[in-house]
Amino acid sequence: MTTSDAPVLPRPASTTVLLRQGAPFEVFLIKRVASQRFMGGSHVFPGGRLDDSDRDVVKAGLIDHADPEGLAKRMLLPTAEEALVYQVAAARELLEEAGVLLARNASHDDAQEMRAAMLDGTAFTDVLRERSLVIDGNALSYLAWWVTPSVEPKRFNARFFIATLPEGQETIVDEQEAVSGEWFEPRNAVAAHMAREIMLPAPTVCVLDGLARLSVLKDAARGATWPVHPIEPLMVTAGEKVILAFPNDPLHPVKQPMPPGAPTRVELRDGIFVPAVVREDA
């Protein structure tokens, strides 16, 4: 492989799977603007890449977590600071894209005013300090770790967190990167994807598939109870069939613990990714 053929290094990113109480619970998805180069037109969880302002929040002590060292260990990161930076990015992106602020005692008005100030160029640290607010890292439970396949020209090393909608706050999309936002029961979101009513990227449909097997909000909101390992799909083409194989699929060289019942692959069928489970002995 020549230097020009080398895979693009994935950018660190964070995503928040936002839940709210329902019967069963619901998850919030935003529809990205169709013209965007990355996942344009798809329904996704709020999220994006890390930036310098996220590290500034951590250094300023504006995020609180009961066990940052334990979080870093779970995330397989060298320092607590690195783990908290991912959490700050998740909280910032959730505020920017969905208008929800994960900070103790933050009101709906706080969230909307802070987002407006940030869109005008005010730093995240400054809007937090102005209201004496601190990001609640304990509200973000670590859920999953997805890495964009090496064949893609734009790649992300994305950490997924899960959180519940704070009491008194409402979601309002920014209408810049997203055209709309909608609450779905997880199983209904997967069904809408299968019916081609919405389009879900492979990680999103797999996370929703897992949530669809749960019925109690508190079980989902506590995040993953199994080891979280990086999931970097392997793209395989067999004739006209395109497969994204995950660790533990017969087509993937990596074998590692995966969530119970999780798909081992997604297959591209008529323009959408369909989850499937294939065992070694199948």
C-alpha positions, -999 to +999 in steps of 0.1 A: +000+000+000+014+034-010+011+065+012-017+078-010-036+045-005-033+046+033-067+049+051-077+083+064-072+086+102-106+087+119-114+119+138-125+116+175-162+122+178-190+119+203-227+110+199-256+113+224-285+088+223-312+109+240-342+091+256-374+102+272-401+084+292-428+067+272-446+034+270-421+022+260-395+049+260-386+070+230-353+081+213-346+114+196-333+115+160-325+144+139-327+145+101-295+159+086-296+184+057-296+164+024-268+186+010-243+176+037-215+154+025-215+131+055-248+112+060-268+139+043-306+132+045-301+105+072-318+103+106-290+102+132-284+108+169-270+143+177-232+143+176-200+155+160-163+157+162-143+169+192-128+204+191-105+225+213-134+241+232-142+207+247-108+204+263-111+240+276-143+230+295-125+201+311-094+222+321-117+249+335-134+222+358-168+228+342-177+191+340-185+169+370-182+131+371-183+108+401-156+085+387-136+100+358-108+075+362-132+046+360-148+061+329-114+064+313-107+027+321-141+017+305-133+038+275-098+023+272-083+059+273-050+068+290-064+097+312-095+108+329-092+141+311-094+124+277-126+106+288-142+138+300-134+156+268-155+131+249-183+137+274-181+174+269-182+170+231-213+149+235-230+175+257-220+204+235-232+187+203-265+178+220-269+215+230-260+228+195-281+203+175-310+195+198-312+224+222-308+202+253-283+210+281-271+182+304-262+204+334-277+203+369-304+229+375-303+240+338-337+253+325-351+252+290-344+289+287-308+285+298-303+259+270-318+281+243-300+313+254-267+294+257-270+278+223-278+312+207-247+327+223-225+299+211-239+302+175-228+339+178-193+328+187-193+327+225-171+299+239-188+270+257-167+277+288-180+313+289-217+305+285-214+279+313-195+303+336-221+331+330-248+309+345-227+291+370-235+258+354-214+226+352-219+197+327-232+167+345-210+139+333-229+114+354-259+120+331-240+105+302-236+067+303-211+051+280-228+029+254-208+021+223-177+027+202-179+028+164-151+035+139-159+043+103-146+016+079-111+022+065-124+024+029-143+056+036-128+090+027-143+107+058-139+087+090-148+091+127-137+074+159-171+079+176-179+073+212-217+069+219-232+080+252-268+076+264-288+102+284-324+110+294-341+143+286-338+166+316-371+175+333-384+208+320-364+209+288-376+203+253-357+194+220-354+221+194-332+214+164-308+241+151-321+240+115-286+245+102-272+210+102-306+194+107-340+200+090-361+184+117-361+163+149-385+136+159-390+112+188-394+075+179-399+043+198-368+024+189-386-005+172-407+020+152-376+038+140-361+005+128-395-003+111-396+031+094-360+024+081-370-010+068-400+005+051-377+032+036-396+060+052-364+072+069-327+064+063-305+052+091-267+048+090-254+013+100-243+023+136-277+041+142-298+012+131-277-012+152-280+009+184-317+012+178-320-025+172-305-031+206-327-005+224-358-021+207-352-052+228-356-032+260-389-018+274-378+000+306-362+034+304-339+029+334-324-003+318-316+016+286-303+048+303-277+030+324-258+023+292-239-008+283-233-035+309-211-055+286-175-046+276-174-018+251-149-026+223-143-007+191-166-018+162-149-011+129-170-027+102-152-045+074-168-038+040-171-070+019-185-071-017-199-104-029-213-100-064-239-073-061-241-077-024-224-052-001-219-063+035-206-044+065-193-072+088-188-065+125-165-083+150-177-119+156-192-122+121-176-150+101-163-125+076-146-103+102-111-112+114-116-097+149-134-117+175-145-099+207-175-098+231-206-081+216-239-072+231-263-101+234-284-106+203-266-078+184-264-080+146-231-094+133-235-075+101-256-052+080-263-059+043-271-032+017-305-041+002-322-018-022-303+012-009-306+006+029-286-013+055-305-043+069-292-059+102-285-096+102-270-122+125-247-149+110-230-174+132-197-192+125-215-225+122-243-212+099 
